[in-house]
Structure formats: C-alpha cells, structure tokens
Amino acid sequence: MAQLQNRLLASLPSNAAAAIRPHLKRVELKLGDVLSEAGGVIKRVYFPNSGVISLIVELSSGQMIETAMVGRDGVLNAASALDRKVSLNKAIVRLAGSASVIGVDQIRKISDEFKFFRSILIRHDKVLSAQSQQSAACNANHSIEARMCRWLLRMRDLSGSEVLTLKQEALAQMLGVQRSGVSMVANGLQKAGIIKYHRGKIRIIDLRGLKNRSCECYGTVKAYYKQLLG
C-alpha cells in the first residue's frame, strides 16, 4: 500500500488507515484556488500532502487577514464537517501542492467507527483555534518584520522547502499591511543576508537569523502543535 504523505493520516493506526485509504482522492492544489468560503457548506475535507492553505478573514473593505495555515501536518474542514457546520473561514491555496480529499459523509462514518481518528481531528481543530488567537495577539503587538519572519518560518515548516513562491502582494494581504511595508522589510532581510528575494521567490539563506528576528509566536504555535498532536 502506498504511504500516506499527510502526517495526520500517517499517524493513524493500521486499521483506521486501511478504512480511510479507499475513500481518498488525490487532487492538485493550485496557487490561488479557493477551497472554501466563509459561510459555505462544506462538501470535502482536505489532507494536504504538500503546499500550504491559508485560512483568512475577509473584511467588507476587501482586506484579507490570515488567521491560520494548514499544511502537510494538518487538515482543512474536518471539525466543521463532523458537526455538519458551514465553513467559518475562507481558505485559499497559498503555496501550490497536492492533497488527499475525502467527502464529508465518508469522514463522518469513519470518525464514528474509529474514535482515535475523531480525537485527532478535534485536537487539530484546537491547534487551529490556538493559531488564530496567537495571530490576533501577534498582529496587535509585534512589528511587521517579526511577523513576516514568523510567517516565513511557518511556511517553511509546512512546505518542507527553503524556497517559497510568494509575491509581495500575497505577503501584504496575509500580514494585513501595505505592500510598501513588506517591501521595506524584505529588503532589510535581504541586505542582512537572511533571505534572497527575486521575482516572487523567497529563498531562506540564514535560518537561525530568521528565527532570531521572529517573534515568540512562532515557537508558541509549534508548542501547541506538539502538545496536542505530538
């Protein structure tokens, strides 16, 4: 049997993995794809194998602010699907990749049969909630540079790559700041030899330097994940 690439799926006991595997369908996650809308009915649950999905809040002004990220160690829409609820966030593919997708009826059935699986999905939802709360505190109290460094570190962790395809417009949207602010910070990090930015691609050169300039929120979110999901 092929190895499950998503870390949540890979952590399942063999009997639960065998039950869910036939219902999974591989799909490509294309940059900019909208996977769910706030208030929309959830039809599919996504377990990313690669790439990154941003959960965002969209204001009436058109401004979008990121609240959390989902990657290869997580799942999109699971907890809401279990409770037959609508999506609370808009979900956009921020880094292209792929995902294993399952319908809501199948995931409900399997989670009812395997309590461990249901527990994982609920605990993951708590991790996303903790991310959202931390992001709110971070946006209110930390500098653009610290927030951007934290964001790049989290993107690196989820993608498993030192090279991130990110335009400044996307960074500005996710950080809730003006593009000029992102440009200034990116130039400063590049001059310091921490990143290299060229034509929409950011290469992390100095990981330790990036961590030193990041705020405490990066470590806090990682600790939440380790505590709840291991």
C-alpha positions as CSV (number, residue, x, y, z in Angstrom):
1,M,0.0,0.0,0.0
2,A,1.3,3.5,-0.8
3,Q,2.5,5.5,2.1
4,L,0.2,8.3,3.3
5,Q,2.1,11.6,2.9
6,N,-0.1,13.7,5.1
7,R,1.3,13.5,8.7
8,L,-2.1,13.2,10.4
9,L,-3.1,10.4,8.1
10,A,0.3,8.7,8.5
11,S,-0.2,8.7,12.3
12,L,-3.3,6.6,12.2
13,P,-3.4,3.0,13.4
14,S,-3.3,0.5,10.5
15,N,-7.0,-0.4,10.8
16,A,-8.1,3.2,10.6
17,A,-5.7,3.9,7.8
18,A,-7.0,0.9,5.8
19,A,-10.5,2.1,6.3
20,I,-9.9,5.7,5.1
21,R,-7.5,5.0,2.2
22,P,-10.0,3.7,-0.4
23,H,-12.0,6.9,0.0
24,L,-9.1,9.3,-0.6
25,K,-8.7,11.0,-3.9
26,R,-5.6,12.9,-4.8
27,V,-6.1,16.5,-6.1
28,E,-3.8,19.3,-7.1
29,L,-3.7,22.4,-5.0
30,K,-3.2,25.3,-7.5
31,L,-2.0,28.7,-6.4
32,G,-4.9,30.9,-5.6
33,D,-7.5,28.2,-5.5
34,V,-10.4,28.9,-3.1
35,L,-11.2,25.7,-1.3
36,S,-14.0,27.0,0.9
37,E,-15.9,30.2,1.5
38,A,-16.9,31.7,4.9
39,G,-20.5,30.6,5.4
40,G,-20.3,28.0,2.7
41,V,-21.5,24.4,3.1
42,I,-18.6,22.0,3.5
43,K,-18.5,19.2,0.9
44,R,-14.9,18.0,1.0
45,V,-12.2,17.6,3.6
46,Y,-8.5,18.2,2.5
47,F,-5.4,16.5,3.9
48,P,-2.5,18.4,2.3
49,N,0.4,16.3,1.1
50,S,2.4,19.4,0.1
51,G,1.7,23.1,-0.4
52,V,0.1,25.5,2.1
53,I,-3.5,26.6,2.6
54,S,-4.3,29.9,4.3
55,L,-7.4,30.5,6.4
56,I,-8.4,34.1,6.1
57,V,-11.0,36.6,7.3
58,E,-12.2,38.9,4.5
59,L,-13.4,42.3,5.6
60,S,-16.1,44.4,3.8
61,S,-13.3,46.7,2.6
62,G,-11.8,43.8,0.7
63,Q,-8.8,43.5,3.0
64,M,-7.9,39.9,3.9
65,I,-6.1,38.9,7.0
66,E,-4.7,35.4,7.7
67,T,-5.7,33.7,10.9
68,A,-4.0,30.3,10.4
69,M,-2.2,28.0,8.0
70,V,-2.8,24.3,7.1
71,G,-0.1,22.1,5.5
72,R,1.1,18.6,5.5
73,D,0.7,18.2,9.2
74,G,-2.9,19.2,9.2
75,V,-6.4,19.0,7.7
76,L,-8.9,21.5,6.3
77,N,-12.6,21.5,7.1
78,A,-12.6,18.3,9.3
79,A,-14.1,19.5,12.5
80,S,-16.8,21.5,10.8
81,A,-17.6,18.5,8.6
82,L,-18.1,16.3,11.7
83,D,-20.6,18.7,13.1
84,R,-22.4,19.3,9.8
85,K,-21.5,23.0,10.0
86,V,-20.6,25.6,7.4
87,S,-17.0,26.9,7.0
88,L,-16.0,29.7,9.3
89,N,-13.2,30.9,7.1
90,K,-12.2,31.5,3.5
91,A,-9.5,29.0,2.5
92,I,-7.0,29.9,-0.2
93,V,-4.1,27.9,-1.6
94,R,-1.0,30.0,-0.8
95,L,1.6,27.6,-1.9
96,A,0.8,25.1,-4.7
97,G,0.9,21.3,-3.9
98,S,-1.4,18.4,-3.6
99,A,-3.9,17.0,-1.1
100,S,-5.8,13.8,-0.3
101,V,-9.5,14.6,-0.4
102,I,-12.5,12.8,1.2
103,G,-16.2,13.5,1.2
104,V,-17.9,14.6,4.4
105,D,-20.2,11.6,4.5
106,Q,-17.2,9.2,4.4
107,I,-15.2,11.1,7.0
108,R,-18.2,11.2,9.4
109,K,-18.7,7.4,9.1
110,I,-15.0,6.6,9.6
111,S,-14.7,9.0,12.6
112,D,-17.8,7.4,14.2
113,E,-16.1,3.9,13.8
114,F,-12.6,4.9,14.9
115,K,-12.7,7.2,18.0
116,F,-9.0,7.8,17.8
117,F,-9.4,9.3,14.4
118,R,-12.2,11.6,15.6
119,S,-10.0,12.6,18.6
120,I,-7.2,13.6,16.2
121,L,-9.5,15.8,14.1
122,I,-10.9,17.5,17.2
123,R,-7.4,18.2,18.6
124,H,-6.3,19.5,15.3
125,D,-9.2,22.0,15.4
126,K,-7.9,23.2,18.8
127,V,-4.5,23.8,17.2
128,L,-6.1,25.9,14.5
129,S,-8.0,27.8,17.2
130,A,-4.8,28.4,19.1
131,Q,-3.1,29.6,15.9
132,S,-5.9,32.1,15.3
133,Q,-5.7,33.5,18.8
134,Q,-2.0,33.8,18.6
135,S,-2.2,35.6,15.2
136,A,-4.6,38.1,16.7
137,A,-2.2,38.9,19.5
138,C,0.8,38.9,17.1
139,N,-0.8,41.4,14.7
140,A,-1.7,43.7,17.5
141,N,1.7,43.7,19.3
142,H,4.6,42.8,17.1
143,S,6.5,44.6,14.3
144,I,6.0,43.8,10.6
145,E,9.5,42.3,10.5
146,A,8.9,40.0,13.4
147,R,5.5,38.9,11.9
148,M,6.9,38.4,8.5
149,C,9.8,36.2,9.8
150,R,7.3,34.2,11.8
151,W,5.2,33.7,8.7
152,L,8.1,32.6,6.5
153,L,9.2,30.1,9.2
154,R,5.8,28.6,9.4
155,M,5.6,28.4,5.6
156,R,9.0,26.7,5.5
157,D,7.9,24.1,8.1
158,L,4.7,23.3,6.3
159,S,6.2,23.2,2.8
160,G,9.5,21.5,3.7
161,S,11.3,23.8,1.4
162,E,13.8,26.7,1.8
163,V,12.3,28.3,-1.4
164,L,8.9,29.9,-1.2
165,T,7.0,31.2,-4.2
166,L,5.4,34.3,-2.7
167,K,4.6,37.7,-4.2
168,Q,4.7,40.8,-2.1
169,E,1.0,41.4,-2.7
170,A,0.3,38.0,-1.0
171,L,2.6,38.7,1.9
172,A,0.9,42.1,2.4
173,Q,-2.5,40.5,2.3
174,M,-1.7,37.8,4.8
175,L,0.0,40.2,7.2
176,G,-2.7,42.9,6.9
177,V,-0.2,45.6,6.0
178,Q,0.7,47.8,3.0
179,R,2.9,46.4,0.3
180,S,5.4,49.1,0.9
181,G,5.9,47.9,4.4
182,V,6.5,44.3,3.2
183,S,9.0,45.6,0.5
184,M,10.9,47.6,3.1
185,V,11.2,44.6,5.5
186,A,12.1,42.1,2.7
187,N,14.9,44.5,1.5
188,G,16.2,44.7,5.0
189,L,16.2,40.9,5.5
190,Q,18.0,40.6,2.1
191,K,20.7,43.1,3.0
192,A,21.2,41.2,6.2
193,G,21.8,38.0,4.3
194,I,18.8,36.3,5.8
195,I,16.7,35.8,2.7
196,K,17.1,36.3,-1.1
197,Y,14.1,37.7,-2.8
198,H,13.8,37.7,-6.6
199,R,10.8,37.7,-9.0
200,G,8.3,36.3,-6.5
201,K,10.6,33.7,-4.9
202,I,12.0,33.9,-1.4
203,R,14.9,31.7,-0.6
204,I,15.8,31.4,3.1
205,I,19.5,31.7,3.4
206,D,20.1,32.1,7.2
207,L,17.5,30.1,9.2
208,R,19.0,31.0,12.5
209,G,18.9,34.7,11.7
210,L,15.3,34.4,10.6
211,K,14.4,32.7,13.9
212,N,16.2,35.4,15.8
213,R,14.2,38.1,14.1
214,S,10.9,36.3,14.5
215,C,8.6,37.0,17.4
216,E,7.8,34.5,20.2
217,C,4.6,33.4,18.4
218,Y,6.4,31.0,16.1
219,G,7.6,28.9,19.0
220,T,4.3,29.2,20.8
221,V,2.3,27.8,17.9
222,K,4.8,24.9,17.4
223,A,4.5,24.1,21.1
224,Y,0.7,24.0,20.8
225,Y,1.0,21.5,18.0
226,K,3.5,19.3,19.8
227,Q,1.3,19.3,23.0
228,L,-1.9,18.5,21.2
229,L,-0.8,16.3,18.3
230,G,2.7,15.2,19.0
